[in-house]
């Protein structure tokens, strides 16, 4: 528990509570969560990006996630505390750094993991967010415009560097954090 | 630690009168003890939340940026909401036992037995002996007497021709037996505002925690129950009681037929000589911390609605029936080995449907009243989510809201499909 707490920088009581949450979601009672376990949370099931978010918990080809993996993914959403900002940069970068938060968001778009968001990948996410309410044509023009604005090297796809550049003015630290109590 | 003294009066619980005063005294003792013991007991984290949820609306969060188009950062809002729901969500935790602030000396709830001090362990061991070796056999005997006399009594009364004598006797049997059964659960129930008690020809609606809700209400007056025919012991009781009293039991196949259900309930309500109907409009047991969506069916029938709020005191035992985890027999065993069932019942002023109000609005108004009186959280979710998956329409609603925002911000002319009509 000690080493886990230090990499994730969560308090002992937070980890205990998250473990009890984990076990209550684990309907199969086998120490791991499946996609169905996540989908049983109604508020997540109605989230337009719910499936992508759930996907982020599972490694390639896996359909179960254990508590360690669960915590690793959650750790991206831990807020950055003031004392961490000034920390020396020698150790491995914490999962909740600005860059790792952005990387997490980038991977939600980049389904084929080629480190580029293609027009197709962007369209898929857009379609998940708007449902049937906007026509293919209109969505296509939104995608084109978005890529055009962000694309610097002219390959009609967004690399991680371009992604970071577009979002440089956005308060990622706050928007991609959930507030843990004590 | 908890004072040993409160165990003293447990010895005199064989008489009902003593029993209730013991409980009151024990409550005070336990509360006192808890205050003293808190720094010790609270070492295990049982406060009420893991995270503080962000209540910013999507419109404020995304559109507040004065931009005109979709941006990559739009997914941040949905991501955060999704992760918040994973860490802590409003709905699923209502389908498992309520979390207590401190351990109530029972080997259950979220904090099972854990070693705090020798003194507390001794108290706990004495408690186990008292609960299992003394209370359980006593309660079990009472329950057996209660159930047997209910079945025999209603069957005998059921042989009589329909008359006022029959309904009088039937009420007598129901009341007597449910009082025996409440004793079997060591129920201490406080009924408030008895002047608002449901009248004949009306419909009583209440929040639902457990099947014993029905016994607790019947303890103070008879109702015609509405429900589905069960198998096993419940089925035997149902078949016996319906002979004496006009309960409305539906076969499994009939429940799906909403028109038939409404028709039979309407007929019942139209007859002003018949007992008030008792309905739990949530349709499933919730852990008594919240009230979920009321199904509109009961509010379409017409007639006067008598709302009732039931709130159990979790300190003495967990009344919630987690039906997906325990069957009815093991549930009852847990209840009978708890300290007691302590609860408050509030009869609330009758409500009728206002002009221009549809059944759903009326249902919500009644639900708010019950939630407020019982100190329960109001949740818009359907209790059916305990077993079923959430309907796609809720997700579509979110997608529609997001689309509208893109349109309003001018990135596209108008919505392609006729979604403006709502």
Interface residues (C-beta under 8 A of the other chain):
Chain A: X13 X14 X16 X17 X18 X20 X21 X24 X25 X38 X39 X40 X41 X42 X43 X44 X45 X46 X47 X48 X49 X50 X53 X74 X77 X104 X105 X108 X109 X125 X126 X128 X129 X130 X131 X132 X133 X134 X135 X138 X141 X142 X145 X146 X150 X158 X163 X166 X167 X170 X172 X175 X176 X177 X178 X179 X180 X181 X182
Chain B: X44 X45 X47 X49 X50 X51 X52 X54 X61 X69 X70 X71 X72 X73 X74 X75 X76 X77 X78 X79 X80 X81 X82 X83 X84 X85 X86 X87 X88 X89 X90 X91 X92 X93 X96 X110 X381 X385 X389 X390 X394 X395 X396 X397 X398 X399 X400 X402 X403 X404 X406 X411 X412 X413 X415 X416 X417 X419
